[in-house]
Amino acid sequence: MSNPQENPTVAQPEPIPAPTGIVVGIDGSEQSNCALIWAAREAKLRKSQLHLVTAYTVPIFAASGLDGGYATVDDDVIRQGAEAVLREAAGKVADLQVDLDARVENGDAAGVLLELSETAELLVFGTRGRGGFMGRLLGSVSSALPAHAKCPTVTIPLSCAARLGEGKVDEEPAPEVENIVTVGVDGSGQALYAVLVAAEQAERYGATLRVICAVKPYTGSLSWIPAPVDRDALFAEIQLQLDAGEKWLSSHFPTLPIEVQLVEGSAVDVLVKASETSELLVMGTKGRGGFAGMMLGSTTDGVRHHTKGPVMVVRNHEDPRLEDRSGFGPLLQA
């Protein structure tokens, strides 16, 4: 019979609780610093916990020489470097006195952040990482996150550095930011839910909600249409639906100032321009038809890659407030 002391039970470490607050991806780059500052201020406003996350994989190099094989970098060395990046990041927002924690994850950056998005309130990251500790965490990874994350995502471009107080002294001053949250709509169901999220954010900021619908201008590429498009009738129809949508929105947010704009032009150009002076630009992930023609599908990526301000991307979600929309007037179904 074996002695129990010869095979002691090893205590397993307590699992780290899944984050329920705001998660921000950190890689030590200027882009991630901008994302960090924005996320920390948002966490303070929402009274949410802030989670700083960095991820890494141990690189493997093919050895050259007479004794072929593979070599790996010491995992402990990489982890220590990652921890140093997080400590520096935490120090940057210490004056905001937000409740924060920091974690180093071993794994693919996109996979790590997507997994954390299942419980997170918000996922925040920069548009592009150039070097930095995580290499390209905030580059190609950030392109995949908005379409697959389980929670809303916010992209913070480096051009936000000046408005966040992170810009260099010799840089040109950023355009003055208005107390406005802008949301792009195209008549799709995804846009409706995005409008609700944008309205909640505008209330949180004490801001005006600006709803923008952009309609592509008529060009020769539409000459194959058998009957000419009556632009006036089209705009009148869209305006009727926008007015109905405004009444519906006001019923759920009675004290929120709302502006509705129907403009002719490229959705990407219109929304990128709006991002320069908006506190936040909100978009849905995908448009299926709608009167602006897929505005919230491919346009989302176009706006995110050229935005001058923070962009929140919202995946479609069931919401009881959507059920009474049809009672306020016409709604174009995709």
KOLLUM-951806 format. One record per residue (C-alpha): residue number from 1; chain; x, y, z. Coordinates in steps of 0.05 Angstrom, whole numbers, always signed. Each point is the difference from the previous one (the first is absolute). Last residue first. Example, Ala and Ser with C-alpha at 12.3 -4.5 7.8 and 13.67 -1.06 7.14 Angstrom:
residues 2
(rec 2, A, (+273, -21, +143))
(rec 1, A, (-27, -69, +13))
//
This chain:
residues 334
(rec 334, A, (-678, +887, -920))
(rec 333, A, (-64, +26, +29))
(rec 332, A, (-14, +74, -9))
(rec 331, A, (-38, +26, +60))
(rec 330, A, (-62, +42, -7))
(rec 329, A, (-30, +32, +63))
(rec 328, A, (+1, +1, +75))
(rec 327, A, (-32, -68, +14))
(rec 326, A, (+53, -36, -40))
(rec 325, A, (+52, +17, +52))
(rec 324, A, (-38, -35, +57))
(rec 323, A, (+41, -64, +2))
(rec 322, A, (+68, +33, -4))
(rec 321, A, (-5, +22, +73))
(rec 320, A, (+0, -74, +20))
(rec 319, A, (+72, -6, -23))
(rec 318, A, (+31, -58, -38))
(rec 317, A, (+71, +15, -22))
(rec 316, A, (+34, +22, -64))
(rec 315, A, (+75, +11, +9))
(rec 314, A, (+22, +70, +19))
(rec 313, A, (+61, +35, -27))
(rec 312, A, (+24, +61, +40))
(rec 311, A, (+46, +48, -36))
(rec 310, A, (+46, +49, +36))
(rec 309, A, (+23, +59, -42))
(rec 308, A, (+34, +18, -65))
(rec 307, A, (-25, -62, -36))
(rec 306, A, (+36, -25, -62))
(rec 305, A, (+7, -75, +12))
(rec 304, A, (-62, -4, +43))
(rec 303, A, (-42, +36, -52))
(rec 302, A, (+18, -47, -56))
(rec 301, A, (-9, -61, +45))
(rec 300, A, (-70, +22, +18))
(rec 299, A, (-15, +18, -72))
(rec 298, A, (+7, -73, -21))
(rec 297, A, (-62, -18, +41))
(rec 296, A, (-35, +59, +33))
(rec 295, A, (-13, +37, -65))
(rec 294, A, (-24, -63, -36))
(rec 293, A, (-44, +41, -47))
(rec 292, A, (-23, +66, +29))
(rec 291, A, (-73, -21, -3))
(rec 290, A, (+10, -64, +38))
(rec 289, A, (+32, -62, -30))
(rec 288, A, (+28, -44, +53))
(rec 287, A, (+44, +48, +41))
(rec 286, A, (+55, -29, +44))
(rec 285, A, (+38, +17, +63))
(rec 284, A, (-41, +59, +25))
(rec 283, A, (+31, +69, +8))
(rec 282, A, (+13, +50, +55))
(rec 281, A, (+44, +62, -5))
(rec 280, A, (+24, +30, +65))
(rec 279, A, (+16, +69, +29))
(rec 278, A, (-14, +27, -69))
(rec 277, A, (+43, +54, -34))
(rec 276, A, (+45, -40, -47))
(rec 275, A, (-47, -60, -1))
(rec 274, A, (-51, +39, -42))
(rec 273, A, (+50, +5, -57))
(rec 272, A, (+12, -75, +4))
(rec 271, A, (-76, -10, +0))
(rec 270, A, (-12, +41, -63))
(rec 269, A, (+60, -28, -38))
(rec 268, A, (-17, -72, +16))
(rec 267, A, (-74, +9, -15))
(rec 266, A, (+16, +31, -68))
(rec 265, A, (-46, +59, -14))
(rec 264, A, (-70, +27, +5))
(rec 263, A, (-22, +19, +69))
(rec 262, A, (-57, -16, +47))
(rec 261, A, (+14, +28, +69))
(rec 260, A, (-40, -14, +63))
(rec 259, A, (+15, +38, +65))
(rec 258, A, (-21, -26, +68))
(rec 257, A, (+3, +33, +69))
(rec 256, A, (-14, -54, +52))
(rec 255, A, (-54, +15, +52))
(rec 254, A, (-52, -50, -26))
(rec 253, A, (+48, -58, -13))
(rec 252, A, (-46, -59, -13))
(rec 251, A, (-56, +39, -33))
(rec 250, A, (+52, +45, -32))
(rec 249, A, (+28, -59, -37))
(rec 248, A, (-67, -18, -30))
(rec 247, A, (-13, +72, -20))
(rec 246, A, (+69, +3, -33))
(rec 245, A, (-13, -65, -37))
(rec 244, A, (-64, +27, -29))
(rec 243, A, (+37, +63, -23))
(rec 242, A, (+54, -44, -31))
(rec 241, A, (-52, -41, -36))
(rec 240, A, (-33, +61, -30))
(rec 239, A, (+68, +28, -19))
(rec 238, A, (+15, -64, -38))
(rec 237, A, (-64, +5, -40))
(rec 236, A, (+11, +74, -14))
(rec 235, A, (+72, -13, -22))
(rec 234, A, (-23, -54, -49))
(rec 233, A, (-56, +44, -27))
(rec 232, A, (+49, +57, -11))
(rec 231, A, (+51, -46, -32))
(rec 230, A, (-50, -29, -50))
(rec 229, A, (+43, -55, -29))
(rec 228, A, (-5, -6, -76))
(rec 227, A, (-33, -64, -25))
(rec 226, A, (+38, -58, -32))
(rec 225, A, (+59, +4, +49))
(rec 224, A, (+62, -11, -44))
(rec 223, A, (+20, +73, +10))
(rec 222, A, (+17, -13, +73))
(rec 221, A, (+75, +3, -12))
(rec 220, A, (-11, +68, -31))
(rec 219, A, (-6, +29, +69))
(rec 218, A, (-55, +18, +50))
(rec 217, A, (+27, +20, +68))
(rec 216, A, (+5, -54, +54))
(rec 215, A, (-48, +12, +57))
(rec 214, A, (+28, +16, +69))
(rec 213, A, (-43, -7, +63))
(rec 212, A, (+25, +36, +61))
(rec 211, A, (-31, -2, +70))
(rec 210, A, (+31, +52, +47))
(rec 209, A, (-11, -13, +75))
(rec 208, A, (+13, +62, +43))
(rec 207, A, (+44, -10, +61))
(rec 206, A, (-6, -10, +75))
(rec 205, A, (+56, -50, -9))
(rec 204, A, (-40, -58, +30))
(rec 203, A, (-62, +23, -37))
(rec 202, A, (+40, +0, -65))
(rec 201, A, (+25, -70, +15))
(rec 200, A, (-71, -26, +12))
(rec 199, A, (-22, +33, -65))
(rec 198, A, (+58, -33, -37))
(rec 197, A, (-20, -68, +27))
(rec 196, A, (-71, +11, -23))
(rec 195, A, (+23, +24, -68))
(rec 194, A, (+44, -62, -8))
(rec 193, A, (-62, -43, +12))
(rec 192, A, (-35, +35, -58))
(rec 191, A, (+61, -3, -45))
(rec 190, A, (+3, -76, +6))
(rec 189, A, (-72, -4, -21))
(rec 188, A, (+17, +35, -65))
(rec 187, A, (-24, +68, -22))
(rec 186, A, (+69, +29, -14))
(rec 185, A, (+20, +34, +64))
(rec 184, A, (+64, +34, +23))
(rec 183, A, (+4, +23, +72))
(rec 182, A, (+32, +63, +26))
(rec 181, A, (+10, +18, +73))
(rec 180, A, (+6, +75, +10))
(rec 179, A, (+33, +46, +51))
(rec 178, A, (+41, +32, -55))
(rec 177, A, (+75, -14, -8))
(rec 176, A, (+41, +59, -25))
(rec 175, A, (+45, -22, -57))
(rec 174, A, (+68, -26, +24))
(rec 173, A, (+57, +49, +11))
(rec 172, A, (+58, -10, -48))
(rec 171, A, (+57, -38, +32))
(rec 170, A, (+60, +37, +30))
(rec 169, A, (-20, -15, +72))
(rec 168, A, (-7, -75, -12))
(rec 167, A, (-68, -33, +10))
(rec 166, A, (-21, -41, +60))
(rec 165, A, (-52, +49, +28))
(rec 164, A, (-58, -43, -22))
(rec 163, A, (-21, +49, -54))
(rec 162, A, (+72, +2, -25))
(rec 161, A, (+9, -75, -1))
(rec 160, A, (-65, -13, -38))
(rec 159, A, (+38, -3, -66))
(rec 158, A, (+30, -65, +27))
(rec 157, A, (-68, -32, -14))
(rec 156, A, (-43, -29, +56))
(rec 155, A, (-45, -58, -20))
(rec 154, A, (-57, -17, +48))
(rec 153, A, (-32, -68, +1))
(rec 152, A, (-70, -20, +23))
(rec 151, A, (-5, -69, +31))
(rec 150, A, (+2, -70, -29))
(rec 149, A, (+60, +16, -45))
(rec 148, A, (-2, -31, -69))
(rec 147, A, (-8, +57, -51))
(rec 146, A, (+31, +54, +44))
(rec 145, A, (+61, -44, +18))
(rec 144, A, (+27, -21, -68))
(rec 143, A, (+29, +67, -23))
(rec 142, A, (+30, +12, +69))
(rec 141, A, (+41, -63, -7))
(rec 140, A, (+33, +24, -65))
(rec 139, A, (+30, +59, +37))
(rec 138, A, (-11, +7, +74))
(rec 137, A, (+32, -65, +19))
(rec 136, A, (+53, +8, -53))
(rec 135, A, (+62, -6, +42))
(rec 134, A, (-25, -13, +70))
(rec 133, A, (+56, +38, +33))
(rec 132, A, (-2, +61, -45))
(rec 131, A, (+17, -5, -73))
(rec 130, A, (-47, +43, -38))
(rec 129, A, (-69, -14, +28))
(rec 128, A, (-59, +24, -40))
(rec 127, A, (-71, +23, +13))
(rec 126, A, (+3, +2, +76))
(rec 125, A, (-42, -44, +45))
(rec 124, A, (-63, +0, +44))
(rec 123, A, (-47, -57, +17))
(rec 122, A, (-63, +18, +39))
(rec 121, A, (-45, -33, +52))
(rec 120, A, (+43, -62, +3))
(rec 119, A, (-29, -70, +9))
(rec 118, A, (+7, -31, -69))
(rec 117, A, (+51, +54, -19))
(rec 116, A, (+53, -36, +40))
(rec 115, A, (+0, -57, -50))
(rec 114, A, (+6, +48, -58))
(rec 113, A, (+58, +35, +34))
(rec 112, A, (+39, -65, +11))
(rec 111, A, (-15, -27, -70))
(rec 110, A, (+23, +65, -33))
(rec 109, A, (+64, +2, +41))
(rec 108, A, (+19, -73, -12))
(rec 107, A, (+21, -31, +65))
(rec 106, A, (+33, +9, +67))
(rec 105, A, (-39, +53, +38))
(rec 104, A, (+29, +54, +44))
(rec 103, A, (-51, +33, +46))
(rec 102, A, (-11, +69, +30))
(rec 101, A, (-53, +24, +49))
(rec 100, A, (-35, +65, +7))
(rec 99, A, (-47, +40, +44))
(rec 98, A, (+8, +71, -25))
(rec 97, A, (+40, +52, +38))
(rec 96, A, (+8, +46, -60))
(rec 95, A, (+70, +19, +24))
(rec 94, A, (+24, -72, -9))
(rec 93, A, (-15, +2, -75))
(rec 92, A, (+72, +2, -27))
(rec 91, A, (+25, -43, +58))
(rec 90, A, (-44, -58, -21))
(rec 89, A, (+32, +2, -69))
(rec 88, A, (+70, -3, +29))
(rec 87, A, (-19, -59, +43))
(rec 86, A, (-31, -34, -61))
(rec 85, A, (+62, +8, -42))
(rec 84, A, (+43, -27, +57))
(rec 83, A, (-45, -61, +6))
(rec 82, A, (+9, -13, -74))
(rec 81, A, (+76, +3, +7))
(rec 80, A, (-3, -48, +59))
(rec 79, A, (-43, -47, -42))
(rec 78, A, (+50, +1, -57))
(rec 77, A, (+59, -16, +46))
(rec 76, A, (-39, -55, +35))
(rec 75, A, (-18, -33, -67))
(rec 74, A, (+74, -6, -19))
(rec 73, A, (+4, +5, -76))
(rec 72, A, (-4, -65, -38))
(rec 71, A, (+50, -37, -43))
(rec 70, A, (-13, -52, -54))
(rec 69, A, (+43, -54, -31))
(rec 68, A, (+59, -11, -44))
(rec 67, A, (+67, -15, +31))
(rec 66, A, (+49, +20, -55))
(rec 65, A, (-24, +71, -5))
(rec 64, A, (-66, +37, -2))
(rec 63, A, (-54, -4, +53))
(rec 62, A, (-72, +11, -20))
(rec 61, A, (-29, +52, +47))
(rec 60, A, (-60, -8, +46))
(rec 59, A, (-35, +61, +27))
(rec 58, A, (-36, -4, +68))
(rec 57, A, (-69, +29, -8))
(rec 56, A, (-22, +65, +32))
(rec 55, A, (-60, +35, +29))
(rec 54, A, (-11, +67, +34))
(rec 53, A, (-62, +19, +39))
(rec 52, A, (-18, +60, +43))
(rec 51, A, (-68, -9, +33))
(rec 50, A, (-38, +62, +23))
(rec 49, A, (-56, -9, +50))
(rec 48, A, (-63, +40, -13))
(rec 47, A, (-25, +64, +32))
(rec 46, A, (-27, +19, -69))
(rec 45, A, (+36, +67, -2))
(rec 44, A, (+63, -29, +33))
(rec 43, A, (+0, -58, -49))
(rec 42, A, (-7, +48, -58))
(rec 41, A, (+58, +41, +24))
(rec 40, A, (+43, -63, +7))
(rec 39, A, (-21, -25, -69))
(rec 38, A, (+18, +66, -34))
(rec 37, A, (+68, +3, +34))
(rec 36, A, (+15, -73, -16))
(rec 35, A, (-21, +6, -73))
(rec 34, A, (+48, +59, -8))
(rec 33, A, (+55, -41, +33))
(rec 32, A, (-16, -58, -46))
(rec 31, A, (+13, +44, -60))
(rec 30, A, (+64, +27, +28))
(rec 29, A, (+26, -71, +7))
(rec 28, A, (+10, -39, +65))
(rec 27, A, (-42, -59, -21))
(rec 26, A, (-65, +8, +40))
(rec 25, A, (-69, -24, -18))
(rec 24, A, (-55, +33, +41))
(rec 23, A, (-56, -37, +36))
(rec 22, A, (-57, +39, +32))
(rec 21, A, (-40, -34, +54))
(rec 20, A, (-23, -72, +9))
(rec 19, A, (+68, -34, -3))
(rec 18, A, (+0, -76, +10))
(rec 17, A, (+24, -19, +69))
(rec 16, A, (+73, -24, +4))
(rec 15, A, (-1, -74, +17))
(rec 14, A, (+24, -17, +71))
(rec 13, A, (+66, -36, -2))
(rec 12, A, (-1, -75, +7))
(rec 11, A, (+25, -29, +65))
(rec 10, A, (+44, -61, -13))
(rec 9, A, (-24, -62, +37))
(rec 8, A, (+58, -35, +34))
(rec 7, A, (+22, -66, -29))
(rec 6, A, (+53, -26, +50))
(rec 5, A, (-39, +29, +58))
(rec 4, A, (-58, -47, -14))
(rec 3, A, (+48, -59, +14))
(rec 2, A, (-11, -55, -49))
(rec 1, A, (-29, -67, +19))
//
